[in-house]
Amino acid sequence: MRRAILLVAVGVTVLALGVGAALATPPSGVTATPLTRATLGKFDADYRGIEVESKQRSADIAIVKVVLEPGGTTGWHHHPGVVPVSVASGTVAEYDAECNKSVFKAGEGFVESDGEVHLVRNNRNVDAVLYATFIVPTSTPPDGLTISDPKPKDCNVR
């Protein structure tokens, strides 16, 4: 009986993972190039009201160059940490899970936080170049910096 329950539980888990992957919105027209990654360990730093702290465990910093072609999109996703993003050139629109749009041009930036589902899109006719600085738990694998999500129910942006 225990074996039957275990097999059912495993089957449900595999089905849930497959459905989640099928519902995810894939990126298109985007190239992400990892530039560097380093372990910071546990840290606490502040300067004139700007505070950054790793309270419970070791953290890594990873910097990725992201190029979004015209019409390119990151797909709906979230991150396992905090990600300040700098727009180096072009203009992008970031959409949150409620489909609210924020536009950022070269010289501006935004911050993405753990669990905040969002999508970044290049609605212009020239490439947009972004630099994303990930601050994540040291245990985060290289392919775990971005986690795909399904499109929010009431938002038609892709």
C-alpha positions in Angstrom: 0.0 0.0 0.0 2.8 2.4 0.9 4.5 1.7 -2.5 1.2 2.5 -4.3 0.9 5.8 -2.4 4.5 6.6 -3.2 4.1 5.9 -6.9 1.0 8.1 -7.0 2.8 10.9 -5.3 5.8 10.6 -7.7 3.4 10.6 -10.6 1.6 13.7 -9.4 4.9 15.5 -8.9 6.2 14.6 -12.4 2.9 15.7 -13.9 3.0 19.0 -12.0 6.5 19.7 -13.1 5.6 18.9 -16.7 2.5 21.1 -16.7 4.5 24.0 -15.0 7.2 23.7 -17.7 4.6 23.6 -20.4 2.9 26.8 -19.1 6.1 28.7 -18.8 6.6 31.5 -21.4 10.0 31.1 -23.1 12.3 34.0 -23.9 12.8 35.0 -27.5 15.2 37.4 -29.2 17.4 37.6 -26.0 21.0 36.7 -25.5 22.4 36.4 -22.0 26.1 36.3 -21.5 27.5 35.6 -18.1 30.4 37.9 -17.4 31.6 37.0 -13.9 30.5 35.3 -10.6 32.1 35.3 -7.2 31.2 34.2 -3.7 30.9 37.1 -1.2 30.3 34.9 1.8 28.2 36.4 4.6 28.4 40.2 4.5 27.1 43.5 5.9 27.8 46.8 4.2 26.4 50.3 4.3 27.3 53.7 3.1 25.3 56.9 3.5 21.9 55.2 3.9 22.5 52.4 1.3 22.5 49.1 3.1 23.2 45.6 1.8 23.3 42.6 4.1 23.4 38.8 3.8 21.7 37.9 7.1 21.5 34.1 7.2 24.0 32.6 4.7 26.6 33.1 2.1 25.7 35.0 -1.1 27.2 35.2 -4.6 27.3 38.0 -7.0 26.9 37.3 -10.7 26.9 39.8 -13.6 25.2 39.0 -16.8 25.0 41.1 -20.1 21.6 40.8 -21.6 20.9 41.9 -25.2 17.2 42.1 -26.2 16.6 42.4 -30.0 13.7 44.5 -31.3 10.6 42.6 -30.2 12.6 40.4 -27.9 11.3 39.3 -24.5 12.7 37.6 -21.4 9.5 35.6 -21.0 7.7 35.6 -17.6 10.2 34.7 -14.8 11.5 35.5 -11.3 14.8 35.3 -9.5 16.1 33.6 -6.4 17.6 36.8 -5.0 17.9 40.5 -5.6 18.8 41.8 -9.1 19.7 45.5 -9.8 19.5 46.0 -13.6 21.2 48.8 -15.5 20.0 49.7 -19.0 23.2 50.5 -20.9 21.5 51.2 -24.3 18.1 51.2 -25.8 14.8 51.2 -24.0 12.9 48.3 -22.3 9.4 47.9 -20.8 9.1 45.8 -17.6 5.7 44.3 -16.9 4.8 43.0 -13.4 2.3 40.2 -12.6 -0.6 42.7 -12.6 0.5 43.7 -16.2 1.6 47.2 -15.0 4.2 48.6 -17.4 7.3 50.6 -16.5 9.6 51.9 -19.2 13.4 52.3 -18.7 15.8 53.9 -21.1 19.6 54.0 -21.3 21.1 55.4 -18.1 18.2 54.2 -15.9 17.7 51.0 -14.0 15.4 48.9 -11.9 15.5 46.2 -9.2 14.0 42.8 -9.4 13.4 40.9 -6.2 12.9 37.3 -5.2 9.5 36.0 -6.1 8.4 39.0 -8.1 7.1 37.6 -11.4 7.9 39.9 -14.3 8.8 40.1 -18.0 11.1 42.5 -19.8 10.4 43.4 -23.4 12.1 45.5 -26.1 9.2 47.3 -27.9 11.6 49.5 -29.9 13.4 48.9 -33.3 17.0 48.8 -31.9 18.8 46.4 -29.6 18.5 47.1 -25.9 21.6 46.2 -23.7 21.1 45.5 -20.0 23.6 44.5 -17.2 22.0 42.4 -14.5 23.8 42.1 -11.2 22.4 39.0 -9.3 22.9 38.8 -5.6 21.8 35.2 -4.8 22.4 32.4 -2.3 25.7 30.7 -3.0 23.9 27.4 -3.5 22.1 28.8 -6.6 23.3 26.9 -9.7 24.5 28.9 -12.8 21.3 27.9 -14.6 19.1 28.9 -11.6 19.5 32.6 -11.8 16.3 33.0 -13.8 13.3 30.8 -13.1 10.6 30.6 -15.8 6.9 31.3 -14.9 3.6 31.0 -16.6 2.0 34.1 -18.0 -0.2 35.8 -15.4 -3.9 35.0 -15.8 -5.1 38.5 -16.7 -2.1 39.8 -18.7 -1.7 39.3 -22.5 1.9 40.5 -22.7 4.3 37.9 -24.1 
